[in-house]
Amino acid sequence: MARKKKRVELSSENIEFQLENIVYKVVRYYPDKMTLDLLKFDLDGTKQNVQHFPFAHLPREIKKTIKPN
């Protein structure tokens, strides 16, 4: 039976990126599902919500920072 990998907390690393005038901050990473939890902010800094985001859709610079393996 395969072991589930635990989630990785990334909130302390302050990883942020911007897509389509929305700023995202990485909160945690789930290696078994290859997804992330992101906090979504407007450009003026107001928090909108938490969003699940696939790892494959991240910008290349962010992927290098997280290193999924």
DOPAMAR-456451 format. One record per residue: x, y, z of N, C-alpha, C in turn; residue number from 0; residue in three letters. Coordinates in Angstrom, 2 decimals. Example, Ala and Ser with C-alpha at 12.3 -4.5 7.8 and 13.67 -1.06 7.14 Angstrom:
> 13.19	-5.69	7.80	12.30	-4.50	7.80	13.20	-3.30	7.80	0	ALA
> 12.85	-2.25	7.08	13.67	-1.06	7.14	12.90	0.03	7.87	1	SER
This chain:
> 0.84	-1.17	0.00	0.00	0.00	0.00	0.88	1.24	0.00	0	MET
> 0.53	2.19	-0.81	1.32	3.41	-0.93	1.03	4.34	0.24	1	ALA
> 2.07	4.99	0.70	1.90	5.96	1.78	1.53	7.30	1.19	2	ARG
> 0.63	7.99	1.88	0.27	9.34	1.44	1.31	10.31	1.94	3	LYS
> 1.70	11.21	1.07	2.62	12.27	1.47	1.83	13.35	2.18	4	LYS
> 2.39	13.88	3.20	1.71	14.92	3.95	1.79	16.24	3.22	5	LYS
> 0.98	17.17	3.66	1.02	18.50	3.06	2.25	19.25	3.55	6	ARG
> 2.70	20.17	2.73	3.88	20.97	3.05	3.42	22.41	3.25	7	VAL
> 3.64	22.94	4.45	3.27	24.32	4.75	4.30	25.26	4.14	8	GLU
> 3.85	26.20	3.33	4.73	27.15	2.66	4.39	28.59	3.01	9	LEU
> 3.51	28.80	3.95	3.08	30.16	4.29	4.22	30.99	4.87	10	SER
> 5.16	30.36	5.55	6.28	31.11	6.14	7.30	31.57	5.11	11	SER
> 7.28	31.00	3.91	8.26	31.35	2.87	7.86	32.57	2.05	12	GLU
> 6.66	33.07	2.21	6.17	34.28	1.51	6.37	34.20	0.00	13	ASN
> 5.89	33.13	-0.60	5.97	32.95	-2.05	4.73	33.60	-2.67	14	ILE
> 4.94	34.61	-3.49	3.85	35.33	-4.14	4.10	35.45	-5.63	15	GLU
> 3.01	35.48	-6.39	3.11	35.73	-7.83	1.82	36.40	-8.29	16	PHE
> 1.87	36.95	-9.50	0.74	37.71	-10.03	0.33	37.14	-11.38	17	GLN
> -0.97	36.90	-11.53	-1.55	36.46	-12.79	-2.82	37.27	-13.04	18	LEU
> -2.94	37.89	-14.20	-4.14	38.62	-14.61	-4.63	39.61	-13.54	19	GLU
> -3.76	40.47	-13.06	-4.08	41.52	-12.09	-4.59	40.98	-10.75	20	ASN
> -4.24	39.75	-10.42	-4.57	39.16	-9.12	-3.28	38.63	-8.52	21	ILE
> -3.06	38.94	-7.24	-1.87	38.48	-6.54	-2.23	37.23	-5.75	22	VAL
> -1.39	36.18	-5.88	-1.59	34.93	-5.18	-0.45	34.71	-4.20	23	TYR
> -0.76	34.20	-3.02	0.25	33.85	-2.03	0.09	32.37	-1.74	24	LYS
> 1.20	31.62	-1.84	1.17	30.17	-1.63	1.08	29.88	-0.14	25	VAL
> 0.12	29.04	0.24	-0.08	28.68	1.65	0.44	27.28	1.93	26	VAL
> -0.04	26.28	1.17	0.42	24.91	1.37	0.42	24.14	0.06	27	ARG
> 1.18	23.05	0.05	1.36	22.22	-1.14	1.02	20.78	-0.78	28	TYR
> 0.23	20.13	-1.63	-0.16	18.73	-1.45	0.56	17.88	-2.49	29	TYR
> 1.65	17.21	-2.12	2.43	16.45	-3.11	1.68	15.27	-3.73	30	PRO
> 0.78	14.63	-2.98	0.08	13.48	-3.52	-0.92	13.86	-4.61	31	ASP
> -1.49	15.06	-4.53	-2.43	15.54	-5.54	-1.81	16.52	-6.53	32	LYS
> -0.59	16.99	-6.22	0.10	18.00	-7.03	-0.74	19.27	-7.15	33	MET
> -1.30	19.72	-6.02	-2.08	20.95	-5.98	-1.57	21.85	-4.87	34	THR
> -2.00	23.11	-4.91	-1.62	24.10	-3.91	-2.86	24.79	-3.38	35	LEU
> -2.78	25.28	-2.15	-3.76	26.20	-1.63	-3.16	27.59	-1.73	36	ASP
> -3.89	28.50	-2.32	-3.41	29.87	-2.53	-4.38	30.85	-1.91	37	LEU
> -3.84	31.92	-1.32	-4.66	33.05	-0.92	-4.73	34.00	-2.09	38	LEU
> -5.90	34.45	-2.42	-6.13	35.31	-3.58	-6.38	36.73	-3.10	39	LYS
> -5.62	37.70	-3.65	-5.73	39.11	-3.28	-5.95	39.96	-4.53	40	PHE
> -6.70	41.06	-4.37	-6.78	42.06	-5.42	-5.49	42.87	-5.42	41	ASP
> -5.30	43.71	-6.44	-4.10	44.55	-6.48	-4.08	45.58	-5.36	42	LEU
> -5.25	45.97	-4.85	-5.26	46.93	-3.74	-5.03	46.27	-2.39	43	ASP
> -4.89	44.94	-2.36	-4.54	44.24	-1.13	-5.69	43.61	-0.38	44	GLY
> -6.91	43.68	-0.90	-8.03	43.08	-0.21	-8.07	41.58	-0.49	45	THR
> -8.22	40.80	0.57	-8.23	39.34	0.46	-9.57	38.89	-0.09	46	LYS
> -9.52	37.99	-1.08	-10.77	37.49	-1.65	-11.13	36.12	-1.07	47	GLN
> -10.30	35.11	-1.28	-10.60	33.77	-0.77	-9.40	32.84	-0.92	48	ASN
> -9.58	31.60	-0.46	-8.57	30.55	-0.64	-8.97	29.75	-1.87	49	VAL
> -7.99	29.44	-2.70	-8.27	28.76	-3.96	-7.33	27.57	-4.11	50	GLN
> -7.86	26.44	-4.60	-7.03	25.29	-4.96	-6.51	25.53	-6.37	51	HIS
> -5.25	25.22	-6.59	-4.60	25.55	-7.86	-3.70	24.38	-8.25	52	PHE
> -3.75	23.91	-9.49	-2.87	22.82	-9.91	-1.42	23.29	-10.05	53	PRO
> -0.50	22.44	-9.64	0.92	22.76	-9.68	1.38	23.05	-11.11	54	PHE
> 0.83	22.35	-12.08	1.25	22.50	-13.47	0.96	23.88	-14.05	55	ALA
> 0.04	24.61	-13.46	-0.34	25.92	-14.00	0.43	27.07	-13.35	56	HIS
> 1.36	26.77	-12.49	2.17	27.82	-11.85	3.20	28.38	-12.82	57	LEU
> 3.64	29.62	-12.61	4.76	30.15	-13.39	6.04	29.35	-13.09	58	PRO
> 6.92	29.29	-14.06	8.13	28.48	-13.95	9.00	28.87	-12.76	59	ARG
> 9.10	30.15	-12.44	9.94	30.60	-11.32	9.41	30.06	-9.99	60	GLU
> 8.11	29.99	-9.85	7.50	29.49	-8.62	7.70	27.98	-8.51	61	ILE
> 7.61	27.28	-9.62	7.83	25.82	-9.61	9.24	25.49	-9.15	62	LYS
> 10.21	26.28	-9.57	11.60	26.05	-9.16	11.77	26.29	-7.67	63	LYS
> 11.02	27.24	-7.10	11.11	27.54	-5.68	10.52	26.42	-4.84	64	THR
> 9.41	25.85	-5.26	8.72	24.82	-4.47	9.39	23.48	-4.60	65	ILE
> 9.86	23.08	-5.76	10.53	21.80	-6.01	9.70	20.62	-5.51	66	LYS
> 8.83	20.08	-6.32	7.89	19.03	-5.86	8.52	17.70	-5.47	67	PRO
> 9.70	17.39	-5.92	10.28	16.07	-5.61	10.96	16.08	-4.31	68	ASN
